[in-house]
Amino acid sequence: MVDCSYCGTELKPGTGSIFVKKDGNAVFFCSRKCRTNMLKLKRSPRKWAKEKEKHKKKK
Protein backbone atom coordinates (compact mmCIF):
# COMPACT_ATOMS: atom_id res chain seq x y z
CA MET A 1 0.00 0.00 0.00
CA VAL A 2 1.06 3.57 -0.65
CA ASP A 3 0.05 6.83 1.02
CA CYS A 4 -1.54 9.82 -0.65
CA SER A 5 1.18 12.40 -1.29
CA TYR A 6 -1.13 15.22 -0.19
CA CYS A 7 -3.26 14.11 2.75
CA GLY A 8 -1.41 10.97 3.85
CA THR A 9 -4.29 8.47 3.78
CA GLU A 10 -3.48 4.90 2.81
CA LEU A 11 -4.53 3.83 -0.69
CA LYS A 12 -5.87 0.35 -1.25
CA PRO A 13 -4.56 -1.54 -4.30
CA GLY A 14 -6.38 -0.51 -7.47
CA THR A 15 -7.62 2.84 -6.14
CA GLY A 16 -6.42 6.42 -6.49
CA SER A 17 -4.30 7.90 -9.24
CA ILE A 18 -0.62 8.39 -10.03
CA PHE A 19 0.92 11.55 -11.48
CA VAL A 20 4.45 11.25 -12.87
CA LYS A 21 6.44 14.49 -12.89
CA LYS A 22 8.90 15.46 -15.65
CA ASP A 23 11.83 14.43 -13.45
CA GLY A 24 10.40 10.91 -13.07
CA ASN A 25 9.05 11.17 -9.51
CA ALA A 26 5.66 9.54 -8.98
CA VAL A 27 3.05 11.33 -6.87
CA PHE A 28 0.07 9.35 -5.56
CA PHE A 29 -3.39 10.82 -4.88
CA CYS A 30 -6.47 9.36 -3.20
CA SER A 31 -8.95 11.78 -4.77
CA ARG A 32 -9.37 14.49 -7.33
CA LYS A 33 -9.61 17.02 -4.50
CA CYS A 34 -6.09 16.16 -3.28
CA ARG A 35 -4.68 16.26 -6.82
CA THR A 36 -6.23 19.65 -7.58
CA ASN A 37 -5.12 21.18 -4.27
CA MET A 38 -1.51 20.09 -4.74
CA LEU A 39 -0.90 20.49 -8.48
CA LYS A 40 -3.28 23.20 -9.68
CA LEU A 41 -3.82 25.35 -6.57
CA LYS A 42 -0.32 24.69 -5.14
CA ARG A 43 -1.53 24.39 -1.56
CA SER A 44 0.65 23.11 1.26
CA PRO A 45 -0.08 19.47 2.17
CA ARG A 46 1.12 20.04 5.74
CA LYS A 47 -1.68 22.50 6.48
CA TRP A 48 -4.28 20.12 5.02
CA ALA A 49 -3.02 17.18 7.09
CA LYS A 50 -3.12 19.20 10.32
CA GLU A 51 -6.72 20.29 9.70
CA LYS A 52 -7.73 16.72 8.88
CA GLU A 53 -6.18 15.42 12.12
CA LYS A 54 -7.98 18.09 14.17
CA HIS A 55 -11.27 17.09 12.57
CA LYS A 56 -10.68 13.40 13.36
CA LYS A 57 -9.88 14.17 17.02
CA LYS A 58 -13.14 16.09 17.46
CA LYS A 59 -15.24 13.04 16.51
C-alpha positions as CSV (number, residue, x, y, z in Angstrom):
1,M,0.0,0.0,0.0
2,V,1.1,3.6,-0.7
3,D,0.1,6.8,1.0
4,C,-1.5,9.8,-0.6
5,S,1.2,12.4,-1.3
6,Y,-1.1,15.2,-0.2
7,C,-3.3,14.1,2.8
8,G,-1.4,11.0,3.8
9,T,-4.3,8.5,3.8
10,E,-3.5,4.9,2.8
11,L,-4.5,3.8,-0.7
12,K,-5.9,0.4,-1.2
13,P,-4.6,-1.5,-4.3
14,G,-6.4,-0.5,-7.5
15,T,-7.6,2.8,-6.1
16,G,-6.4,6.4,-6.5
17,S,-4.3,7.9,-9.2
18,I,-0.6,8.4,-10.0
19,F,0.9,11.6,-11.5
20,V,4.4,11.3,-12.9
21,K,6.4,14.5,-12.9
22,K,8.9,15.5,-15.6
23,D,11.8,14.4,-13.4
24,G,10.4,10.9,-13.1
25,N,9.1,11.2,-9.5
26,A,5.7,9.5,-9.0
27,V,3.1,11.3,-6.9
28,F,0.1,9.4,-5.6
29,F,-3.4,10.8,-4.9
30,C,-6.5,9.4,-3.2
31,S,-9.0,11.8,-4.8
32,R,-9.4,14.5,-7.3
33,K,-9.6,17.0,-4.5
34,C,-6.1,16.2,-3.3
35,R,-4.7,16.3,-6.8
36,T,-6.2,19.7,-7.6
37,N,-5.1,21.2,-4.3
38,M,-1.5,20.1,-4.7
39,L,-0.9,20.5,-8.5
40,K,-3.3,23.2,-9.7
41,L,-3.8,25.3,-6.6
42,K,-0.3,24.7,-5.1
43,R,-1.5,24.4,-1.6
44,S,0.7,23.1,1.3
45,P,-0.1,19.5,2.2
46,R,1.1,20.0,5.7
47,K,-1.7,22.5,6.5
48,W,-4.3,20.1,5.0
49,A,-3.0,17.2,7.1
50,K,-3.1,19.2,10.3
51,E,-6.7,20.3,9.7
52,K,-7.7,16.7,8.9
53,E,-6.2,15.4,12.1
54,K,-8.0,18.1,14.2
55,H,-11.3,17.1,12.6
56,K,-10.7,13.4,13.4
57,K,-9.9,14.2,17.0
58,K,-13.1,16.1,17.5
59,K,-15.2,13.0,16.5
